[in-house]
Amino acid sequence: MSCNRRKLELRGVVRQALAEDIGTGDITTRNFIAPHKTVEAVILAKEDFVVCGLFVAACVFKTRDKNVRFKAMVAEGRQVKAGEILARIYGRAESILTYERVALNFLSFLSGITTKTRKFIEAVKPYKAKILDTRKTIPGLRLLEKYAVRIGGGFNHRFSLDEMIILKDNHLRILNSRDKIQNFDQMMKKLRKKMPQKMKIEIEVKNLREFRSAMKLNPDAIMLDNMKVKEIKRAVQLRSSLIPNPTNPFPKLEASGGISLKNVRQVAATGVDMISVGALTHSVSSVDISLEIIT
């Protein structure tokens, strides 16, 4: 996806959020605050977390009032403490009060994702496994959620279905047994000839028997879905015994399903290359942030 397209998507998401929150107008502010009154405000951290989304918060204010000045006081991805000032805002009181909630919603939600991602990154040290996100995102917010994962030190799996081929269990169920045994290898060869060179192929497996079959098809990656730690470790060992160059493991192995902070270190210790974690985006607690008028 191009940079320009993503900028347009961000603007669209922000406009939709503002329209949803404001409706026909902020009647409280409009009736009690003088239209030309200017103020200074600060955004404060009310707990410890890793900050993400300051540029989105700035975009919220500037989308409808370009005269609002938004100055970030900390860098994206920085660990902050309760009481720290994250940003200073100057401008019309009406604008700041009207757009405040949407800006804080984005900032607290994205910081929640980044903070959770950072915990997973810390948990797998010093193992080589990369922490990946998934497509288990809130509809319409994937662009921002995957950005937050990157800020936390994680990596993005495919953004959309057109980025790579992943043959999952339901695809394989639809293919009958004859297709799987006799024609699958030919299908893979045809795919590689017609698809872009950089596009990857990944196959999902649920047990070691399926893993051995997938290895014969020479995919770029194999997803070890909901397999026990001892099975994942055995798959890593089998790969090492089946490939000619153990120093450059191929295909890459991705552990997926049921990954939490309680078990991610054990999974990383097996030697897998990647660990995908749906909980980075589908089970997130927003952090506590507030905006306060100071003058």
TINUMI-335883 format. One line per 2 residues: number of its first residue (from 0); their letters; for each residue y, z, x of C-alpha. Coordinates in steps of 0.001 Angstrom, whole numbers, plus 500000, padded with zeros to 6 digits. Layout:
N
NUM) a) Y Z X | ...
***
This chain:
295
0) ms) 500000 500000 500000 | 503394 499014 501426
2) cn) 506089 501541 502303 | 508489 499981 499777
4) rr) 505912 500238 496999 | 505374 503902 497755
6) kl) 509126 504571 497685 | 509301 502921 494285
8) el) 506368 505029 493082 | 508088 508219 494254
10) rg) 511285 507317 492418 | 509291 506552 489308
12) vv) 507459 509880 489432 | 510732 511769 489926
14) rq) 512474 509933 487076 | 509575 510608 484726
16) al) 509532 514307 485626 | 513280 514607 485045
18) ae) 513097 512813 481710 | 510246 515082 480610
20) di) 512093 518265 481564 | 515651 517446 480514
22) gt) 515103 515552 477283 | 518481 514573 475847
24) gd) 520311 517062 478070 | 520584 520651 479308
26) it) 522425 522098 476313 | 522715 525579 477840
28) tr) 524432 524451 481024 | 526500 521842 479205
30) nf) 527954 524448 476815 | 528485 527349 479208
32) ia) 529326 525846 482612 | 532504 523902 483373
34) ph) 531593 520274 484167 | 533488 520154 487466
36) kt) 532448 523589 488769 | 530895 523327 492256
38) ve) 528533 525863 493800 | 526260 526500 496761
40) av) 522614 527414 496229 | 519638 528204 498420
42) il) 515918 527643 497935 | 513994 530713 499046
44) ak) 510367 531310 499962 | 509048 534313 498024
46) ed) 505729 534445 499886 | 504227 533165 503140
48) fv) 503080 529520 503049 | 503236 526104 504724
50) vc) 506177 524137 503369 | 505890 520597 502029
52) gl) 507989 518445 499713 | 511562 519144 500779
54) fv) 512381 515436 500760 | 510993 515206 497222
56) aa) 513190 518099 496103 | 516182 516353 497668
58) cv) 515236 513158 495826 | 515194 515037 492521
60) fk) 518808 516165 492875 | 520088 512861 494263
62) tr) 518334 510677 491686 | 520934 511569 489040
64) dk) 523778 512906 491174 | 524279 511231 494545
66) nv) 527097 513675 495405 | 524740 516636 495661
68) rf) 524232 517623 499301 | 520746 518865 500162
70) ka) 520185 520313 503630 | 516627 521247 504625
72) mv) 516602 524351 506820 | 512973 524087 507952
74) ae) 510713 521217 508930 | 507922 519843 506782
76) gr) 504602 521419 507728 | 506108 524624 509098
78) qv) 504669 528030 508280 | 507390 530062 506567
80) ka) 507694 533728 505694 | 508753 535375 502457
82) ge) 512557 535545 502317 | 513202 532482 504480
84) il) 515754 529924 503330 | 514091 526530 502931
86) ar) 517161 524516 501945 | 520852 524773 501113
88) iy) 522322 522767 498238 | 525982 521993 497524
90) gr) 527353 520226 494477 | 528203 520401 490815
92) ae) 526742 523495 489170 | 525652 521404 486186
94) si) 523516 519139 488392 | 521956 521965 490372
96) lt) 521063 523995 487286 | 519766 520994 485351
98) ye) 517496 519580 488092 | 516437 522909 489601
100) rv) 513084 523331 487821 | 511750 519862 488579
102) al) 512682 520188 492248 | 510993 523588 492514
104) nf) 507904 522375 490650 | 507341 519582 493160
106) ls) 508104 521781 496160 | 505887 524690 495118
108) fl) 502981 522441 494093 | 502988 520300 497236
110) sg) 503390 523356 499454 | 500339 524820 497716
112) it) 498274 521774 498705 | 499542 521826 502283
114) tk) 498910 525544 502625 | 495346 525199 501353
116) tr) 494699 522223 503623 | 495931 524173 506640
118) kf) 493454 526963 505836 | 490592 524480 505905
120) ie) 491841 522997 509184 | 491937 526441 510775
122) av) 488492 527289 509409 | 486709 524378 511154
124) kp) 488160 524942 514621 | 486924 524193 517266
126) yk) 484508 521727 515666 | 485316 517998 515553
128) ak) 484981 517528 511789 | 488010 516014 510054
130) il) 489006 517463 506683 | 489428 514706 504083
132) dt) 490863 514720 500583 | 489350 512853 497614
134) rk) 490527 510934 494540 | 490349 514125 492469
136) ti) 494093 514197 491957 | 496455 514674 489035
138) pg) 497066 511236 487455 | 500374 509840 488667
140) lr) 500748 512309 491552 | 498198 510971 494050
142) ll) 500853 509562 496378 | 502482 512973 496782
144) ek) 499258 514981 496852 | 497782 512895 499658
146) ya) 501058 513190 501562 | 500795 516973 501264
148) vr) 497249 516884 502654 | 498457 514960 505711
150) ig) 501299 517429 506284 | 498686 520204 506257
152) gg) 496727 518467 509024 | 494110 516823 506829
154) fn) 493221 513148 506485 | 493294 510825 503505
156) hr) 490118 509281 502163 | 490661 506032 500249
158) fs) 493820 506003 498161 | 492468 503549 495588
160) ld) 489258 501714 494769 | 490349 498533 496543
162) em) 490592 500134 499998 | 486905 500453 500881
164) ii) 483418 500059 499467 | 481633 503295 498595
166) lk) 478241 502884 496968 | 477747 506115 495028
168) dn) 474831 507454 493026 | 475821 505732 489787
170) hl) 476111 502354 491517 | 472643 502844 492970
172) ri) 471191 503912 489619 | 472376 500684 488030
174) ln) 470697 498658 490760 | 466972 498531 489969
176) sr) 464308 499504 492490 | 463601 495911 493485
178) dk) 467260 495318 494282 | 467344 498459 496392
180) iq) 464244 497627 498406 | 464243 493850 498755
182) nf) 467798 492642 498256 | 470057 495464 499388
184) dq) 470104 494402 503026 | 471048 490836 502052
186) mm) 473761 492119 499743 | 475281 494126 502586
188) kk) 475248 491130 504937 | 476976 488931 502339
190) lr) 479565 491629 501731 | 480436 491856 505412
192) kk) 480946 488122 505632 | 483371 487844 502720
194) mp) 485265 491150 502942 | 488224 491801 505285
196) qk) 487085 492834 508758 | 488813 496215 508633
198) mk) 487313 497224 505291 | 484631 499901 505614
200) ie) 481345 500352 503762 | 480040 503841 502940
202) ie) 476816 504807 501173 | 476243 508088 499343
204) vk) 472890 509831 499777 | 471495 513049 498322
206) nl) 468496 513772 500554 | 466991 512898 503913
208) re) 464748 510190 502457 | 467788 508347 501125
210) fr) 469573 509003 504414 | 466856 507247 506423
212) sa) 467039 504243 504084 | 470827 504115 504338
214) mk) 470685 504207 508156 | 468706 500946 508115
216) ln) 471573 499206 506302 | 474021 499918 509136
218) pd) 476998 501087 507026 | 480213 502346 508582
220) ai) 479679 505792 507052 | 477119 507772 505089
222) ml) 478184 510433 502608 | 475854 513441 502542
224) dn) 476452 514576 498977 | 475653 518162 497964
226) mk) 473085 518528 500736 | 472214 521944 502144
228) vk) 473548 522888 505561 | 470101 522632 507154
230) ei) 469683 519122 505695 | 473103 518066 506975
232) kr) 472207 519338 510428 | 468929 517413 510324
234) av) 470767 514225 509295 | 473054 514603 512326
236) ql) 469987 515009 514547 | 468300 511968 512993
238) rs) 471377 509846 513583 | 471359 510847 517241
240) sl) 467692 509831 517558 | 468187 506505 515774
242) ip) 471287 505159 517474 | 471449 503706 520997
244) np) 474630 505472 522104 | 474780 509187 521164
246) tn) 478251 509532 522741 | 479671 507179 520116
248) pf) 477951 508210 516841 | 477613 505438 514294
250) pk) 477612 505452 511336 | 480032 508304 510730
252) le) 478647 511137 508619 | 480648 512721 505812
254) as) 479621 515970 504160 | 480743 516230 500542
256) gg) 480232 518390 497470 | 480448 522138 497051
258) is) 482670 522634 500103 | 484767 525814 500110
260) lk) 486509 528035 502624 | 483401 530220 502572
262) nv) 481037 527541 503870 | 483191 524850 505507
264) rq) 482779 526310 509007 | 478980 526241 508686
266) va) 479140 522627 507587 | 481455 521696 510475
268) at) 479063 523358 512927 | 476332 520848 511989
270) gv) 478178 518125 513886 | 479312 515948 510970
272) dm) 482344 513768 511567 | 484097 514330 508243
274) is) 484128 516868 505418 | 485652 515811 502103
276) vg) 487083 518597 499965 | 488065 517916 496361
278) al) 489512 521410 496047 | 492433 520433 498295
280) th) 493987 518754 495279 | 492050 519622 492123
282) sv) 492175 523420 492443 | 495585 524294 493826
284) ss) 497777 527340 493307 | 501475 526594 493585
286) vd) 503390 528847 495957 | 506248 531106 494836
288) is) 509704 529612 495452 | 513071 530291 493831
290) le) 516555 528790 493742 | 519508 531163 493818
292) ii) 523214 530450 493393 | 525117 532209 496180
294) t) 528753 531109 495551
***
